[in-house]
Amino acid sequence: MIPDLNRRTGFGGVPISAPTLDDIRAAAERIRDVAVRTPLVPLRSYTGAQPDILLKPETLQPVTSFKIRGAYNWASSLSDEQRARGLSTVSAGNTAQAVAYAARLVGASARSRLPDTTPQVKIDAIKAYDMEPVLMPGDELFDWMLSAGWKDESYTFLHPWVEPLMVAGSATMGLEIFDDLPEIDTVFVSVGGGGLICGVGSALKALKPDVRLVAVQPEACAPVRASISADAPAWVEPKPTLCDGLGVPLVTDEMWPLLRSVVDDTVEVSEEQVEDAIKRLALDNKLVVEGAGAASLAAALATPFGKRGRSVCVLSGGSIDSDKLAKIIGGTI
């Protein structure tokens, strides 16, 4: 259920600006010894590799998701006084893991608010990083976010969607994609809060303006298309989805102008398409990828080559419960 806040879509902040190439290159240098420079890997099949679909496996990051890029870019930029207060965020699981890992590196304590539907594998990982998880019902969590509850935090708070240093950190991926494949035509990026596609899109559009950025969301929660149709930030009523990391039911006022400027198209994928992509990545490319990450491949496979050309799919994260993965591979989910 959508929180009863008159369907507000903003946090009272200013719109996020696109990071400059100088900002992105500075972030790349800052995170160089912490984040993995992930390769582009051809999608494999038993009839041979598909060189027109390349995978960007952010599952290889130390926290198994791209979030470490932005989280460490932010944490390493804080003052000693800010770090001494501890680091805090709100997350569906992956941002929390990244902040917890970054907190260890900068010598800070950490905690995160999470929806009480967060997969156990993510909660276990958060605890393993010595972060305190604070579970809340989803409606209450969005209420807390939209009411700017973090302003009362004693910890130094990282806003996962509208923090410019998070966007610049994510944008480092765009530099890598262009360096490895300057002739790229299309990049498929899963969208939750929007920081990933805004970052990757900002970098790639600055380097190659004609590259196409496709925003991928599950049919169960697709506020990007709703916002584009309305030409304004919009809420949707979310339904349960394998793509728990993409369960953000709105586009915020702060993210909307930048998101709208970088997104060229949208694709919504079914739960069955996501399951098939997870299974294919596991069996063919030997990559363990969560639903939110596999959605990008599901979208590329559903798009004819003539429409997408040489494509990169960002596999954004790999935190999936082992029993769920086994059921998907065995076809019993």
N, C-alpha and C positions, 0 to 999 in steps of 0.2 A: 504494500500500500504506500502511495506517495505521501510524505509528511504534509501535514496541514499548515503550510507556510505560504499560502497563496501562490504556490508553484514558483517561488522565487528561484532564480537561476544564477544568482551572483553572491559574492562574498563581500561586496562593498569595496572592492579593490579596482585598480586601473587595468585596462586590457594589457595582456602580455605582448611585448614586442618581439619580433623575430631576432634571435641572437645573430650578431654579425659573424662573419668568417673569423675575425680576430678573436671574438668571444669563444667561438667553437675551438679554434686552434689552441687558445689558452687552456680551455677545459681538457683538451686531448693531452696536453703536456702535464697538466695537474694529475690526471688519472693514469698516466702511462705505465706506472709500475704497480698499479692495483687492478685495473680492468684488463681483460684479455682482448687483444685485437683479433676478433673472430674472423675466420676465413669465409669465402663464398664457396659453398659445396654444391655440386650438381645433384639434383634430385635423381636418385637411382631407381632403376626398374630392372626387371629380369630380361627385358629386351634391350638393355643398355641404358646408360645415363641419359637424362633429358637436359641437354645443355641450355635449353631455352628457359628452364626454371632453375634458379640457383637459390640455395638456402643460406640465410645468415643466422647461424646457430648460437644465439645469445644464451642458450642453455649451458654453454661451456664457461660462462662467467663463474667466479668463485661462489656466488650465491644463486647460481643457476638462472639468473634473469638479467636483463639489460639494466635494471634499476640501479645497480652498483655504479654505473657511469655517472648518473645525476646525483645520487646520494653522497658519493665520495667527493664529487666536485663541490657540493654544498658544504659538507662537514669539514673539508680541509680548508675552506674559506672563512670559517668562523673564528672569532676571537677566543682567547684563552678563557675569558669570563663566560662567554656563551657555552663553550664546551663544558666548563665546570658545573653548569646548571643541569647537565644531562641533555640528551637528544630525544625528541618525541615526534611521532607522526601519526597518521591514520592510514589504514591500508587494508587491502584485500588479502595481504600476505607477502607479496614479493617486495613491496617498498619497505615493509617492516624488516624483512631479512636483510635488505641492503643497508638500511640505516643502522641496524644492529651490528653488522660487519664493519661499517664505516666507523661506528662509535668505538669499537675495539681498537681500530687502527689509530684513532686520535685520542684514545684514553678517556672516553666518556661513558657514563651509564646511559641506558636507553629503555624506552617503553613505547608501546604503540596501542592505539585503539583499533579494534578489528570487528567486523560483523560476526555474530555468533554462528554464522553458517560457514566460516572459514574452514577449508579442509584441514583435517588433523595433521597431515604431513607438513603443512605450512606452520601450524601452531608448534609442532614438535621442533621444527628447524629454528623458529624464533626463540624458543626456550633454550635450545642448544647454543645459541649465540649470546646467552645471558641477558636477553631482552625480556622485559615484563609485558606479557600480553594482557590487554584489557578488553574483554569481549563484551559487545553490546548488541542488542537487537538492531537490525538494519535500519528500521525507520528512525530509531532514536539516534543512531550514528549520523544519518543524513541531517536530522534536526540539529544535532550538535555542530555539524560542519557549517550548515547554512546560517546558524545563529552565531557563528564565529566563537564557539566555545573555547577554541584553542588560545584565545587572547588571555584567558585566565590561567593558562598553563604555567607552572613554575619551571618546567623544562623549556629548552630552546626548541621551537616547533618548526618542523619541515612540512609545508603544505605540498602534498604530492602532485597537485594539478597545476598550480599557478606560481610556483617558485621558478624564477628565471634561470637559476643555476642548475635546476633539474632539467629544464628544457635544453640548455646549452650542453649538459652532459650527454643527454640522449642524442643530440645533434652530431656528436663525434662519430656515431655510426654512419651518418650520411657521408662524412669525409672518407671513411673507409670504403664504403660501397662505391663511391665515385673513383677512388684511387684504383680499386680492383677491377672495375667494369665501367670505364668512362662512356661506353656505348649503350649504357642501360636505357631501356624504354619505360619500364613500369616497376614500381615498388609497391608491394602489398604489405600494409601495416595494420595490425589489430589495434582497435581504439577502445580504451577504457575512459580515463580522464582526459586524454588527448595530448598529453605532454610528449609522448613518443613520436607520434606522427608530426606534431608541430616542430619538434626538433629535427628529425630526419628530413622533413620537407623543407625546412628553412635552409639547411646545408645544401641539399641537392638542388633546390631551385636557384640558389645563388651561384652554383657551379654549372648547372645545366638547366636553364629555364624551361625547356620543353619536356623534361621528365614528367611522367604521370604518377601521381600519388593516389593510391586507392585505399580508402578507409574501410576496414573490414570489421563488422560486428555480427554477433549472433542474431538470428531472427527474433530470439526471445528478449533482446534488449538492444534496440537500434536507434538511439537518440540522434545520431549524426544525420541520417537520412531525414528524420522528422524535422530537424532544425533547418536543413537545407530546403526542404519543402516549404517550411514556414518563413524562411529567410530571417530567422531569429532563433536564439537559443531555446531549446524545448525540452520538456520532460516526456518520458514514456512510462507506461506501466510495465515494469520488468516481470519476466517469468523465469522459473528455474532454468539454469543452463549449465552445461559442462564447462563453459567459458566463465568460471567464477571471477576471474580477474578482469572481465569486461562487463561486470554487472553494475556499471555506473549509469543510472537512468536519466542523466541529463547532460547537456553541454552547458558549461558555465558562461556567463557574460564575459568573464575575463579571458577565457580561451577562445571564444567564438570568432573574433576578427582574424586572429592568426590561423586558426584551424580552417576557416572558410577560404583563406588566401592560398593555402597549400594543398587542399584536397581537390582533386580533379574528378573523382568518381567514388561511389560507395558500392559495396557488395555485402549483402546479408547472407549468412550461411546457416544451414539447418544443423540440428544436433547430429543427424546421421552423417552429414558431410564432414563435420568435425571429427566424429568417431573414426571415419574412414581415413582421414588425414593422420590422426594420432597413430592408428594401426600401421599405416604405410610407412610413416617415419620410423617407427619402432622396428618393423620387420625388414624394410629395405635399406634405410640409411643408418639403422642402429642408433637412433636418437630418441631419447625419452623426452617428450614434449607435452606440456599441459594443454588443455583445451584452448585457452586464450592464445597460446603461441601457435598451435596447429591451425587455427582459423585462417591465418594468412595463406597457408598452402591450400586449404579447402577452397578459398576464393579463387586462387590462381588456377587450380584444376578445373574450376567451373567456368573459367573465362577462355574463350577461343584464342588461339595464338594470334590470329589476325587482329584481335582487339588489344592484346597486351604486349606482344613482341617479347624481347628479351627481358625476363622478369626476375626480380629478387623478392623472396618471401622472408620477412623478418620473423624468426622463431623466438618470440620474446621471453619465454620462460619454460622451465621444466619441472615445476613442483606439482606432481600428480600423485594421488594416493596409489600405492602399489596394487591394492586389490581392484581399484577401478581400472587401472591399466591392464591388469590381467584379464578382467572381464571384457574389455574392449578388444584385446588381441584374440581372446577366445570366442568372441561373438556372443557373449552371454549377458551383456549389459542391458 
